[in-house]
Amino acid sequence: MGFTDVDHFLLLLFIMSSLLHTTILQTDHSKYTVIVQREIRVQRGLCVYIPCTFTVQSGTPSMEAYGIWYKGDPNGEVASSQNPSKAPPQNPGRIFFTGDAPKLDCSMSINDVQSSDGGTPYLFRLQDVGGGSYNYINYRIQLTVTELTDKPVITPVTALLADKEVTLTCESPGRCNGSAPLITWNKGRVQGSSVTYQTIHPDGNKTYYSNITFTPSKQDHQSPLTCIVNFQASSTSTSTQINLNVEYPPVVSIIVKENIQNENTPIIVNEGDSETIKCTVDSNPESTITWTKEDITLPETLNGQTSIYSVKNANSNDTGIYRCSATNSHSTITRSVTITVHYAPREPQIHCFTPKDCPIDGNTTIYIKEGSSLSLRCAAESFPPAKLKWSTTYKNQTHFNTNQNGEISFSEILLSDDGSYICQAENKLGNSSASVTIKVTFGPRSVSGKNSTCKEAEHHIKCSCIVESFPVANIQWKIDGKSYNTSDNGIQITTSRIKAETNSTLSLPFNQKDFPSIECISSNQYEKCMLPLLSKKSLSEKSSLGMIAAVSVVLAVSVILGTAFIVLQYFRRRKLKQESKDEKELTSNSQDAIYSNASVFCNNGEISQQIPNKNLAQDDGTVYMNCGEVQYASINFAMMKPKPSMEMMEPETEYAVIKPR
């Protein structure tokens, strides 16, 4: 039977169908697998390396085999190919087939990822001339491109030290063999230079970084520093900002009334007022702050890095140097300020300057001997220093000199200098004063216009001794060598004192036989003086002279006028010559009369250094001071006529003034 054309066609169709069915049945798809991450997320601008391996049905591909990555299906866009000449990639230099098909490696890298790189999944195809080709449809890769969120990393992040050079590094995100990004620094206050580097890793990928070198200062603390990375191929960028942590030692300032205080300018506070001083500290890390005065820690109020100390109700004890110390891990810094409290003068204190050992009674009375020199110094505690001025309440007292140092001086103390003197201290805050009384001391001496005398009365002798002195004198009477200061055995002594004058009277019996020797001894603690008032004289000698005088008078009356006149003249001349001779040879022990003394001046003695004592011992045994040679005047009673009825009258005789040589 013959075959027609239709038969031949049908037969050919059957054979081809059989062959095709045989091939599909012989392909074991389970032998074709791809080991790869099926879902991959990558940030725009970065790069991604996709490791990939695959298997084939039997053995390994031939050496001529190569791999192709499609975006979509085998009829779509070629993303990368191991054999660019067969299927050139659409993105040369950015997406790379980094695997090796003969070695079952289907890895791929994408640099500078763009948004368009995502969306459609990627399909791997093995192309092998000797062993056939295969599309790994069931092993597609889904790439998702997100916005860039990774930040560059700045190191180191440790604290910086002021004035010490440092280098910071900014490392770009991503690690691949893509194009180098542009790394820049926004330095703000930082003055430094930057350089970009790359590091090539063993797998061929690269890391990019930039260094900046600068010397931070205290002012750079907390200032921002920004590293900016620009991925130019993808038109995206990322950045990291840090605030510099610059450590530095304390910077200390003392503030008064909102002004920074200069250490050389004191703070002036008036007594009774208050003042607040602040110590502010700028440091990193923070400091421990303390206030001290003379190494004594003061209470304070701390407000952050400000320490506050308050002076309340100021007084002179608050004057001093106050120190604020701040300590952190780098140093201890101290600043100081001086507080000066101004106050009005305290009560002045008065002291002897010359002589240094002058007696002062309770800082109010000074005893100084007449004729001495005297300087007083007045001092008053105050600040600012007070001006010192001396004055006196007596207008006629100008016998002194003063100066600005608070001194008053007398070249020679006079009795007129006796009185009160006032020292006044004054400054701008007030004044105060103190007074001192000068008491001029002197030894016993006669009182002008008042005589010390002895008078003879009926059956007794009356004597008075009048002296002035300061301190007031004690008076002793010495009768025939025996001392009396109080009445005793008929001897009556009365002593009175008015101010500087001492008046003592003595009354003693008189037997008309002998005149006693009488002396007045006056003394105070500065001098002791003896005043002879009466010398011892025999009464019979005095009576004989009286008889001769009486007889002479009777004879003169009874003779003839001529003879009487001649005889009278003769005896008168003789008597006058004899009296003149006797006056020249007269001593205190041979006088005819009772004597008086109006003025007695004694040599000075040594001044005691004690406060005057009014009560001296009756007779302390002190050697009498020389009162000088005393002259006496005598009166001749021979020429006098006896008075009638003389026995009925009390004889009373007054005597001439006796003055020392």
C-alpha positions in Angstrom: 0.0 0.0 0.0 1.3 3.3 -0.9 1.6 6.4 1.4 0.0 9.5 0.4 1.3 13.0 1.2 -1.2 13.3 3.9 0.0 10.1 5.4 3.6 11.2 5.3 2.7 14.5 7.0 0.8 12.7 9.7 3.6 10.3 10.2 6.1 13.1 10.5 3.9 14.9 13.0 3.6 11.8 15.0 7.4 11.3 15.1 8.1 14.8 16.1 5.5 14.7 18.8 7.0 11.5 20.1 10.5 13.0 20.2 9.3 16.1 22.0 7.4 14.1 24.6 10.5 11.9 25.1 12.7 15.1 25.9 10.3 16.6 28.5 9.9 13.3 30.2 13.7 13.0 30.4 14.3 16.5 32.1 14.3 16.3 35.9 13.6 19.8 37.1 14.5 18.9 40.6 18.1 18.8 39.6 18.1 22.5 38.6 18.1 24.6 41.8 19.4 28.0 42.8 20.7 28.7 46.3 20.1 32.4 46.9 18.3 34.9 49.2 15.0 35.3 47.5 14.0 38.6 49.2 16.7 41.3 49.3 16.3 44.8 50.7 18.8 47.5 49.8 19.0 51.2 50.5 19.2 53.6 47.6 22.7 54.8 46.8 24.3 51.8 48.5 25.5 48.7 46.9 24.5 45.1 47.3 26.4 41.8 46.8 24.1 38.8 46.1 25.9 35.5 46.7 24.4 32.7 44.6 25.1 29.1 43.7 23.1 26.7 41.4 23.0 23.0 40.3 22.3 21.2 37.0 20.9 17.9 36.2 24.2 16.0 35.9 27.8 16.9 36.4 28.9 20.4 35.9 28.5 22.9 33.1 31.1 23.0 30.4 33.8 25.6 30.4 32.0 27.5 27.8 28.9 27.9 30.0 28.0 31.4 31.3 25.3 32.8 33.4 22.8 35.6 32.7 20.6 37.6 35.0 17.4 38.9 33.5 15.1 41.4 34.9 11.7 39.8 34.4 11.8 36.8 32.0 14.3 35.5 29.5 12.8 37.8 26.9 13.2 40.8 29.2 16.1 43.2 30.0 19.5 41.7 30.7 20.7 42.9 34.1 24.1 41.3 34.0 25.9 38.6 32.0 29.1 36.6 32.4 29.5 36.9 28.6 28.8 40.5 27.8 29.4 39.9 24.1 26.5 37.5 23.9 24.1 39.7 25.9 25.6 43.1 26.9 24.1 44.4 30.2 22.1 47.5 30.1 23.9 49.0 33.1 27.7 48.7 32.4 29.9 49.5 35.4 27.1 49.3 38.0 25.5 45.8 37.9 28.1 43.0 37.7 27.8 39.2 37.2 30.5 38.4 39.8 29.9 34.6 39.7 31.4 31.9 37.5 29.0 29.6 35.8 31.4 26.7 35.2 31.9 26.7 38.9 28.2 26.8 39.6 28.5 30.4 41.0 25.8 32.8 40.0 26.6 35.7 42.3 25.8 39.3 41.3 26.7 42.8 42.6 24.8 46.0 42.2 26.6 49.3 42.9 25.0 52.7 43.5 21.6 51.1 43.9 18.8 53.1 42.3 15.1 53.0 42.7 14.7 51.4 39.3 16.8 48.5 40.4 13.9 47.2 42.4 10.4 46.2 41.3 10.7 43.4 38.7 12.3 40.2 40.1 15.6 38.9 38.7 15.8 35.5 36.9 18.9 33.4 36.4 19.6 31.5 33.2 22.4 29.1 32.5 23.6 29.1 29.0 25.8 26.1 28.1 26.5 25.2 24.4 27.6 21.6 25.3 25.3 20.8 28.1 22.2 22.8 27.2 20.6 25.8 28.8 18.1 26.3 31.6 15.9 29.1 33.0 15.6 28.9 36.8 12.1 30.2 36.7 11.2 29.0 40.2 14.1 30.8 41.8 13.6 34.4 41.1 15.2 37.2 43.3 13.0 40.0 44.5 15.0 43.2 45.1 13.4 46.0 47.2 15.0 49.4 47.1 14.4 51.7 50.1 15.4 55.2 50.9 18.8 55.6 52.3 18.7 55.5 56.1 22.2 54.2 57.1 24.4 56.9 58.6 28.1 57.5 58.4 29.9 56.5 61.6 32.2 59.1 63.3 34.9 57.8 65.6 36.2 58.1 68.2 33.3 59.1 70.4 35.4 59.6 73.6 35.8 63.0 75.2 38.3 65.4 73.7 40.8 67.4 75.7 41.0 71.1 75.1 44.2 72.4 73.4 45.2 68.8 72.4 45.2 67.9 68.7 42.8 65.1 67.7 41.8 63.2 64.5 38.2 62.1 63.9 37.1 59.6 61.2 33.9 59.4 59.3 33.2 56.1 57.6 30.7 55.9 54.8 27.9 53.3 55.0 28.0 50.3 52.6 30.8 47.9 51.6 31.2 47.0 47.9 33.2 47.7 44.8 31.1 50.6 43.7 32.0 54.2 42.9 33.5 56.3 45.6 31.0 58.6 47.5 31.9 62.2 48.2 32.6 62.7 52.0 32.6 66.2 53.4 32.6 67.8 56.9 30.5 70.6 58.2 32.9 71.9 60.8 31.0 74.8 62.2 33.5 76.4 64.7 36.0 73.7 64.3 39.1 74.8 62.4 40.6 71.7 60.7 41.4 69.9 57.4 39.9 66.7 56.0 41.1 63.9 53.6 39.1 61.0 52.1 40.5 57.5 52.0 39.4 54.0 51.0 40.1 50.6 52.4 40.2 47.5 50.1 39.0 44.4 51.8 40.2 40.8 51.0 36.9 40.1 49.1 37.7 43.0 46.8 35.0 45.3 48.3 35.9 48.7 49.5 35.1 51.0 52.4 35.4 54.8 52.1 36.2 57.1 55.0 37.4 60.7 55.7 39.6 62.0 58.5 39.5 65.5 60.0 42.3 66.8 62.2 42.0 69.8 64.5 42.8 71.2 68.0 39.6 71.7 70.0 39.2 74.6 72.5 37.0 75.2 75.5 34.7 77.1 73.2 34.3 74.1 70.9 32.5 72.2 73.7 29.1 71.1 72.6 29.6 72.6 69.1 28.2 70.4 66.3 30.4 68.6 63.8 28.7 66.9 60.8 30.0 64.3 58.3 28.0 64.3 55.0 28.2 61.4 52.4 27.0 62.1 48.9 26.3 59.1 46.6 26.4 61.0 43.3 25.4 58.1 41.0 22.1 57.7 42.9 21.7 61.4 43.8 21.3 60.6 47.5 23.1 61.5 50.6 23.3 60.8 54.3 25.0 62.5 57.3 25.8 62.2 60.9 26.1 65.0 63.4 27.8 64.9 66.8 28.3 67.5 69.5 31.9 67.7 70.6 32.6 66.7 74.1 35.6 68.8 75.0 36.9 68.5 78.5 38.8 71.4 80.1 39.9 72.5 83.6 37.8 74.9 85.6 37.4 78.5 84.7 36.5 80.4 87.9 34.9 83.9 88.1 33.8 85.8 91.3 30.8 88.0 90.7 29.5 90.8 92.9 26.5 92.8 91.9 26.5 91.1 88.5 30.0 92.3 87.8 33.1 90.0 87.5 35.3 91.0 90.4 39.0 91.8 89.9 41.2 90.1 92.5 43.1 93.3 93.2 39.9 95.3 93.9 38.5 94.8 97.4 34.7 94.6 98.0 33.8 97.4 100.4 30.9 96.7 102.9 29.8 99.1 105.5 29.4 97.7 109.0 25.9 96.3 109.5 25.2 95.8 105.8 25.1 92.5 103.8 26.7 91.4 100.6 26.5 88.3 98.4 29.4 87.0 96.4 29.0 84.4 93.7 31.6 81.9 92.4 30.7 80.7 88.9 32.6 77.8 87.4 32.8 76.8 83.8 34.4 73.3 83.5 34.0 69.9 81.9 33.5 67.6 83.7 31.7 69.6 86.4 33.7 70.7 89.4 33.5 70.5 93.1 33.3 74.1 94.5 34.3 75.3 98.0 34.5 78.7 99.8 37.2 79.2 102.4 38.5 82.1 104.5 41.8 81.6 106.3 41.6 77.9 105.6 38.2 77.6 107.2 35.5 76.2 105.0 32.5 78.5 104.8 28.8 77.5 104.4 27.5 78.1 100.9 24.5 77.7 98.6 25.1 75.7 95.5 23.2 76.3 92.3 24.5 74.2 89.5 28.1 75.3 89.0 27.5 78.5 90.9 28.4 78.7 94.6 26.9 81.6 96.6 28.3 83.0 99.9 26.5 85.7 101.9 28.0 88.2 104.4 25.2 89.3 106.7 25.2 92.2 109.2 28.9 92.8 108.4 31.4 93.6 111.2 35.1 94.0 111.3 35.6 90.3 111.7 34.3 89.8 108.2 37.2 91.6 106.7 39.6 89.2 105.0 40.5 87.2 101.9 37.8 84.8 100.6 38.8 82.0 98.2 36.7 80.0 95.9 38.3 76.7 94.7 37.0 74.5 91.8 38.3 71.0 91.3 37.7 68.5 88.5 39.6 65.6 87.0 42.0 68.0 85.1 42.9 70.6 87.7 42.1 72.7 90.7 41.7 76.5 90.2 41.4 79.0 92.9 40.3 82.7 92.8 40.2 85.1 95.7 38.5 88.3 96.6 39.1 90.7 99.5 36.2 92.0 101.6 36.9 95.1 103.5 34.4 96.2 106.2 34.2 99.9 106.8 33.2 101.1 110.2 33.1 104.2 112.4 35.8 104.8 114.9 35.7 102.8 118.1 36.3 104.6 121.4 39.9 106.0 121.2 42.6 104.6 123.5 45.1 107.1 124.9 48.6 106.0 125.9 51.7 107.7 127.1 54.3 108.1 124.4 56.8 110.1 126.4 57.6 109.1 129.1 56.7 105.5 128.4 56.3 104.7 132.0 54.1 107.6 133.0 51.3 106.7 135.5 47.8 106.5 134.0 44.8 105.9 136.2 42.3 103.8 134.3 43.1 105.5 131.0 41.4 108.7 132.3 43.9 110.5 134.5 47.7 111.1 134.0 49.9 112.2 136.8 52.9 114.1 135.6 55.4 116.2 137.5 55.7 119.9 136.9 58.5 120.7 134.5 58.5 117.3 132.9 58.0 116.7 129.2 54.9 114.7 128.1 53.6 113.2 124.9 50.3 111.3 124.6 49.3 109.2 121.7 45.6 108.6 120.7 44.6 105.6 118.6 41.1 104.6 117.5 40.3 101.4 115.7 38.4 102.2 112.5 38.3 101.8 108.7 39.0 103.8 106.8 41.5 105.2 109.3 40.1 108.0 111.3 41.4 111.6 111.4 42.5 112.4 115.0 42.2 115.8 116.6 43.0 117.0 120.1 41.1 119.7 121.9 40.7 121.0 125.5 37.8 122.5 127.4 40.0 125.3 128.7 40.4 128.2 126.3 43.7 129.4 127.9 45.3 126.0 127.5 47.3 126.3 124.4 50.7 125.1 125.7 50.8 122.0 123.6 51.5 120.7 120.1 49.6 118.2 118.1 50.1 116.2 114.8 48.1 114.1 112.4 49.4 110.9 114.0 47.2 111.5 117.1 50.0 112.8 119.3 49.8 115.7 121.7 53.0 116.9 123.4 54.1 119.3 126.1 57.8 120.3 126.1 57.5 121.4 129.8 54.5 120.7 131.9 53.2 123.8 133.7 50.5 124.1 136.4 48.3 125.8 133.8 48.4 122.6 131.7 46.4 120.9 134.4 43.0 120.0 132.9 41.0 117.7 130.6 42.0 117.0 127.0 39.8 115.4 124.4 40.9 113.2 121.5 38.3 113.0 118.7 38.4 110.4 115.9 36.3 110.8 112.8 35.9 109.2 109.4 33.0 109.2 106.9 31.0 106.7 108.9 31.0 108.6 112.2 33.1 109.8 115.1 33.9 109.0 118.7 36.0 110.6 121.4 37.8 109.9 124.6 39.2 112.3 127.2 42.1 112.3 129.6 42.7 114.5 132.6 46.3 115.7 133.2 47.1 116.2 136.9 50.3 118.2 137.4 52.1 117.0 140.5 54.6 119.1 142.5 56.2 118.9 145.9 55.3 121.0 148.9 56.0 124.7 148.7 54.8 128.0 150.3 51.6 129.6 149.3 51.8 133.0 147.8 50.6 135.6 150.3 50.3 133.2 153.2 53.2 133.0 155.7 54.2 130.1 157.9 54.9 131.6 161.3 55.2 131.1 165.1 53.8 133.6 167.6 54.3 133.9 171.3 51.1 134.3 173.4 50.4 134.1 177.1 51.8 130.8 178.4 51.8 129.2 174.9 53.3 129.4 171.4 51.1 129.2 168.3 52.6 128.2 165.0 51.1 127.7 161.5 52.6 125.9 158.6 50.9 126.6 155.2 52.0 124.8 152.0 50.6 123.8 148.7 51.3 120.6 146.8 49.8 117.9 144.6 49.1 115.3 145.9 48.3 117.2 149.1 51.1 117.2 151.7 51.2 115.4 155.0 52.6 117.6 157.8 54.6 116.6 160.8 55.8 118.9 163.5 59.2 118.4 165.1 59.6 119.9 168.5 63.1 119.7 170.0 63.8 116.8 167.7 60.7 114.8 168.5 58.1 114.3 165.8 54.3 114.9 166.2 51.5 114.7 163.7 48.6 114.5 166.2 47.8 116.2 169.5 49.6 114.8 172.5 50.2 115.9 176.1 49.1 119.4 175.8 50.4 119.8 172.3 47.5 120.6 170.0 47.8 120.0 166.2 45.1 120.8 163.8 45.5 120.1 160.0 43.1 121.0 157.3 43.3 120.7 153.5 41.5 122.7 150.8 42.3 121.6 147.2 46.1 121.6 146.9 46.6 123.7 150.1 47.5 122.1 153.5 47.2 124.2 156.6 48.5 122.8 159.9 48.5 124.7 163.2 50.5 123.9 166.3 49.8 125.1 169.9 52.0 124.1 172.8 52.5 125.3 176.4 55.2 127.9 177.0 57.0 128.1 180.4 58.9 131.3 179.7 62.1 129.6 180.4 63.1 128.0 177.2 62.0 128.6 173.6 61.7 125.2 171.9 63.2 124.3 168.5 60.2 124.0 166.1 60.3 122.7 162.6 57.4 122.0 160.1 58.1 119.0 157.8 55.8 118.8 154.8 55.9 115.9 152.3 54.1 114.0 149.6 55.3 111.1 147.6 57.3 113.3 145.4 59.2 115.5 147.8 59.9 116.0 151.5 60.8 119.4 152.9 61.8 120.8 156.3 60.9 124.3 157.3 62.6 125.7 160.6 60.2 128.1 162.3 61.8 128.6 165.7 65.3 128.1 167.1 66.0 127.0 170.7 66.8 130.2 172.9 67.4 130.6 176.7 64.6 132.6 178.4 67.1 134.1 181.1 69.2 135.7 178.4 66.2 137.3 176.8 65.0 138.6 180.3 68.4 140.2 181.0 68.3 142.1 177.8 64.9 143.4 178.7 66.1 144.6 182.2 69.0 146.5 180.6 66.6 148.1 178.2 64.3 149.2 181.0 67.1 150.7 183.2 68.5 152.6 180.2 65.1 154.2 179.7 64.8 155.3 183.4 68.4 156.8 183.5 67.8 158.6 180.3 64.7 160.4 181.8 66.4 161.2 185.3 69.6 163.0 184.1 69.9 166.4 182.8 68.7 166.9 179.3 72.1 167.6 178.0 73.8 164.8 179.8 71.0 162.5 179.2 71.1 163.4 175.5 74.9 162.7 175.3 74.6 159.5 177.3 71.6 158.4 175.4 73.4 159.0 172.1 76.5 157.3 173.3 74.6 154.1 174.4 72.5 154.2 171.3 75.4 154.3 168.9 77.2 151.6 170.9 74.1 149.4 170.9 73.6 150.0 167.1 77.2 149.0 166.4 76.8 145.9 168.6 73.6 144.9 166.8 75.2 145.4 163.4 78.0 143.1 164.5 75.7 140.5 166.0 73.6 140.4 162.8 76.5 139.3 160.8 77.4 136.5 163.2 73.9 135.4 164.0 72.9 131.8 163.5 69.6 130.0 163.9 70.6 128.8 167.3 71.4 132.3 168.7 68.4 134.4 167.6 66.6 136.6 170.1 63.1 136.2 168.7 60.5 133.8 167.5 60.7 133.5 163.7 58.3 133.4 160.8 58.7 132.1 157.3 56.8 133.3 154.3 58.4 131.4 151.4 60.3 128.2 151.4 61.6 126.5 148.3 63.0 123.0 148.5 65.1 121.1 146.1 63.2 118.5 144.1 63.2 114.9 145.0 62.7 111.8 142.9 59.1 111.3 141.6 57.4 108.1 142.6 55.9 106.1 139.8 52.8 105.2 141.7 49.4 106.9 141.7 49.5 109.6 144.4 48.8 108.3 147.9 47.4 110.9 150.3 48.2 108.9 153.4 51.9 108.8 154.2 53.6 107.4 157.3 54.1 109.7 160.2 57.8 109.5 160.0 59.2 107.2 157.4 62.8 108.0 158.2 63.3 109.7 154.8 66.4 112.0 154.8 65.2 115.6 154.9 65.8 117.5 151.7 68.0 120.6 151.8 65.8 123.6 151.9 68.7 126.0 151.6 70.3 128.4 154.1 67.7 130.4 155.9 68.4 133.9 157.1 66.5 135.5 159.9 65.9 139.2 160.9 66.2 140.3 164.5 64.5 143.1 166.5 66.3 145.0 169.4 63.9 145.5 172.3 66.4 147.4 174.4 65.4 150.9 173.1 61.7 150.3 173.6 59.8 151.7 176.7 57.9 149.2 178.8 54.2 149.5 178.3 52.2 150.1 181.4 50.4 147.2 183.0 52.5 144.8 180.9 51.6 142.0 183.2 47.9 142.4 182.4 48.5 142.1 178.6 49.3 139.1 176.5 52.6 139.7 174.9 52.3 139.1 171.1 55.1 139.6 168.7 55.0 139.5 164.9 58.1 138.9 162.9 59.6 139.9 159.6 59.5 137.8 156.5 62.2 135.2 156.3 63.3 134.3 152.7 65.9 131.7 151.7 69.0 132.7 149.8 
